[in-house]
Amino acid sequence: MTGETKSSLPDVPLPADSYLSMVLLVDDQVMVCEAVRRALAHHGDLDFHYCTDPLEAIAVAQRVKPTVILQDLVMPGVDGLDLVRQYRKHPALHAVPVIVLSTKEDPSTKSEAFQAGANDYLVKLPDKLELIARVRYHTRAYLDHLQRDEAYRALRESQRELMRANLELERLTRIDGLTGLGNRRYFDEYLAAEWKRCQRTESPLSVLMIDVDHFKRYNDAYGHLAGDDVLKQVAHVIQDGSTRSTDLAARFGGEEFVVILTGVPQEGASHVAERLVQGVRDLNIAHGTDRVTISVGVATAWPDAEGDPARLVNAADLALFRAKNEGRNRLVHAELSPDR
């Protein structure tokens, strides 16, 4: 048999002062239920529910959503302490305060009750003022707990959002907005770091300087929007050609791009450059009577303590200048190789 009055608590906690104390008494004796009801009556902040069938206690508690459970210890067919243990294992009830009611003032019984998960212990029937005081105390503690959990979840979510925003901001500071490649700042940072790493590992480091041939003419003939689209397509080819996780493709500025190849000697860098030149040819983007092409300068160094990564970039840039002078749509190795 069960009996209920008024409405149950909402799922989302509001400020503790806005809530009633929602008391659920689990006791098979109707006379005890009535006595507790009378003790709590005429207090506007106390709402009372009872359950006389201990087998239904979990279901009733889930429906009522109590802020305090008053739990009798001795009931037919069920051990009151086993019920307390069930509350503690239940995901919706594990934090609800439980006040054990017992006819015994025995220390060992009290100890068992607390070990089972009880929050408090009263000898029934308790004094009215003491019962109300303890119900209010445990209700407030429980609601404060709920709100702390809610605040903690909100804080964690806020921290996660901030972390995501910071990561996105960091990504944006390293990415060229038009092409999606690394930007000049990221290139400079990456080159400096890889120079030191290759110095430690005694590995080669190669740089490809890339320029879209006659790009100003293309912009003048087809417009800047079409020019931006060409840069995006060329960037896609360059990105696809930089296949290893340690490779970096970046926009150097304007129609110039750059690729860093770590641990790659000049021969390997040349193969990559050839693929890029051919890949842009294969785009078949019309450019007057011809098609859009690129020129590539290739330079390789074996970094050492006395070396300067700027020399490597400069060597690749000079090789690119030669590629332009020799007719474009090709790759050229650095004339004065920084190789050791």
Summary of the structure (lengths in Angstrom):
residues: 340
radius of gyration: 37.9
end to end distance: 91.8
largest distance: 105.7
contacts: 1070
relative contact order: 0.09
helix: 50%
strand: 21%
